[in-house]
Amino acid sequence: MKNYLNQSKVMSPLQELINEKVSELIQILDSDLLIHYINQQVHINLLGYEEYELVDENFLNFVQDSQKEKLEKFIKEGFDDQKDRELRFNLKDKYDNHYVVRGKISYFRNKFDEQRGLLVLTLIDSVLKKDCNKKINISEIDQKYDSLINKLGNLFFWGANDSIFIMDQDKFIEANRKTLDLFGLKNKDEIIGRSPWDYSPQKQLDGSNSKIKGTKLINKALNGKPQRFNWTHIKKDGSPFQAEISLNAFKFEDKSFLQAIVRDITEKIKAERRLKESEEKFRHLFENSPFSIVLLKPNGKIIDCNPALKKLTGYAKEELIGLYYTKVPFIKDDIIPTLKDRRKRFLGGETLTPIEIEIVKKDGKKIWIEIESTSVDVGHEHLIQIIAHNISDRKNAENILKEEYKRLLELNKMRKDLISRVSHELKTPLMSVKGASELLLLSHNEELNQETLELVEMIKKGGERLTNLVDNLIDISRIEYNKIQLNKSKTDLVKLIKETADDMKFFLKKRELSLNLDLPNSLKLNIDNFRIEQVIANLLSNAIKNTPPEGEIIISLKQNSKWAKISVSDTGIGLTDEEMDRIFTRFGKIERHGPGLEFMDIQGSGLGLYISREIVSLHKGKIFAKSEGRHKGSTFKVHLPLRRQN
């Protein structure tokens, strides 16, 4: 996935999990309509396509020909005006069947400010299958689609009422539209890559230097201590505003990032100041404040609350005045001990940070609110002021993220366990198939006619291929569970390369290829000879498969002060830049077909180079590929350290 979700690697797993869980087709396109991401399993189930068949392909290649020109113009207009578009068109599956789909494309920009389109489609009906009697409820599809869009919208955090941005250390790397509005910015170019103090005065209200104070708060949050504080910011036009900031760290792939939620509290702070100026001004603000406010005596008895509280809880002022806070009907029993402790600490002079609690409204609906406690003098009376506001949308988004992350971990464990169990269960019957076919060929070849011998040979070769695949799957399982143990010993790498090359002579001859070895007399290393032989065999096997008849393969071994350098070069089909990015990934098999490529052996699982990379990595070495491009051959290099590595 080449959009921001993968490029930043901040939210990718959660996004991908949700995308894979839904039944809709989800794609992310760039402004040239190239596909950058799909939710693969849904595409396989509904259309038969796997990821490698769609990613980097033009979206219009899979649209009915008569609709391409109109649809291309319609979608590209959206990239210009950034307005969502409703779509309905015919989509081709892998088997050239046509399906009516409907959905929406929403536009956004990634961290590099590249335009992207989020495409969500619902399969309605088959155009060609006339016997399809299923009645489609369009209303239900629309409702399900809207629900999905809302869910994805929350995760892209565009719909949040608060300013939300993501930071890498002290640099902005993503921000929602509310952030742009809050700071008076036109686009994210004006904030991405900048620091918080670039939009702050030199000094805060307490006289502290903004950069120094901000750096300290960021470091505390990165060290696992969430920060909540007030801050003076400056808009683009130079006007200051007061903000309440919640700063939390989260980790992804061992790197810490910061999420900040910023709320403009300028009006809130002004309200608090005016409350202290006079009872008359206080009453006016109290009654008209958008925030829910409750006034308590120091003993905890409610003496007043404003109209906003009724909107929040459903309870009228008359139902609450005179009650002690522990008897308020919308407060759940399990939160009472916490509120008692906060009141005690507040009366003891402690400044309390806001807390989030769940309440039950008069109509029985549960919502989340954030409450903070301050002191206020009304007339000659010293009171406790409780200010509350609804944070249910934010909590729901947080809960979705937590739940999906938990499911991601569970699914990942299930996948690992399944690969491990299935691989080991297949091992024994495959050995039986392979052994039985070899026995028939060796001991009963004279009793069998030519056609039967050919069938047995097919069984033998198929068994060998399946055995290799199972062995690779078992290796992957061991890699993921960190169970590959290297059995190192002093090994002559020259001898190992020669023996591996000898094992491949039959295939070289069959493919009419020449093999040249450029090796020293001897070079001994402390390695796992079985595993390094596996790496060399993989590289040589790939060279044989991808080199045309009468081609040449060269294996060389050099050394410098630090490394033993193995090189496997061929005069074969070569690699593109995109293919080199993919070949060392799991199942990173490159499918290439067409005129002039008939010589290629396309068999294989795409696991060999991934496993080779892991083996070399365990040896503290490096493996990489080079190629000038298509039909210009390729070179695979393995560097192994000369010194002993623990």
NORSULQUI-V961931 format. One record per run of one state. SS is the DSSP state (2 for helix, 1 for strand, 0 for the rest). FROM is the first residue (numbers start at 0). TO is the last residue. If there is no record, write none. Layout:
# NORSULQUI-V961931
ss:SS from:FROM to:TO
ss:SS from:FROM to:TO
This chain:
# NORSULQUI-V961931
ss:0 from:0 to:2
ss:2 from:3 to:6
ss:0 from:7 to:10
ss:2 from:11 to:20
ss:0 from:21 to:23
ss:1 from:24 to:29
ss:0 from:30 to:32
ss:1 from:33 to:37
ss:0 from:38 to:38
ss:2 from:39 to:46
ss:0 from:47 to:49
ss:2 from:50 to:53
ss:0 from:54 to:56
ss:1 from:57 to:57
ss:2 from:58 to:61
ss:1 from:62 to:62
ss:0 from:63 to:63
ss:2 from:64 to:80
ss:0 from:81 to:83
ss:1 from:84 to:91
ss:0 from:92 to:96
ss:1 from:97 to:108
ss:0 from:109 to:113
ss:1 from:114 to:125
ss:0 from:126 to:136
ss:2 from:137 to:155
ss:0 from:156 to:161
ss:1 from:162 to:167
ss:0 from:168 to:169
ss:1 from:170 to:174
ss:0 from:175 to:175
ss:2 from:176 to:182
ss:0 from:183 to:186
ss:2 from:187 to:189
ss:0 from:190 to:194
ss:2 from:195 to:198
ss:0 from:199 to:201
ss:1 from:202 to:202
ss:0 from:203 to:207
ss:1 from:208 to:208
ss:2 from:209 to:221
ss:0 from:222 to:225
ss:1 from:226 to:233
ss:0 from:234 to:238
ss:1 from:239 to:251
ss:0 from:252 to:253
ss:1 from:254 to:263
ss:0 from:264 to:264
ss:2 from:265 to:276
ss:0 from:277 to:277
ss:2 from:278 to:287
ss:0 from:288 to:290
ss:1 from:291 to:295
ss:0 from:296 to:299
ss:1 from:300 to:304
ss:0 from:305 to:305
ss:2 from:306 to:312
ss:0 from:313 to:315
ss:2 from:316 to:319
ss:0 from:320 to:322
ss:1 from:323 to:323
ss:2 from:324 to:326
ss:0 from:327 to:329
ss:1 from:330 to:330
ss:0 from:331 to:331
ss:2 from:332 to:346
ss:0 from:347 to:353
ss:1 from:354 to:359
ss:0 from:360 to:364
ss:1 from:365 to:377
ss:0 from:378 to:379
ss:1 from:380 to:389
ss:0 from:390 to:390
ss:2 from:391 to:442
ss:0 from:443 to:448
ss:2 from:449 to:479
ss:0 from:480 to:487
ss:1 from:488 to:491
ss:2 from:492 to:502
ss:0 from:503 to:503
ss:2 from:504 to:509
ss:0 from:510 to:512
ss:1 from:513 to:517
ss:0 from:518 to:522
ss:1 from:523 to:526
ss:0 from:527 to:527
ss:2 from:528 to:544
ss:0 from:545 to:550
ss:1 from:551 to:558
ss:0 from:559 to:561
ss:1 from:562 to:569
ss:0 from:570 to:575
ss:2 from:576 to:581
ss:0 from:582 to:606
ss:2 from:607 to:617
ss:0 from:618 to:620
ss:1 from:621 to:625
ss:0 from:626 to:632
ss:1 from:633 to:640
ss:0 from:641 to:645
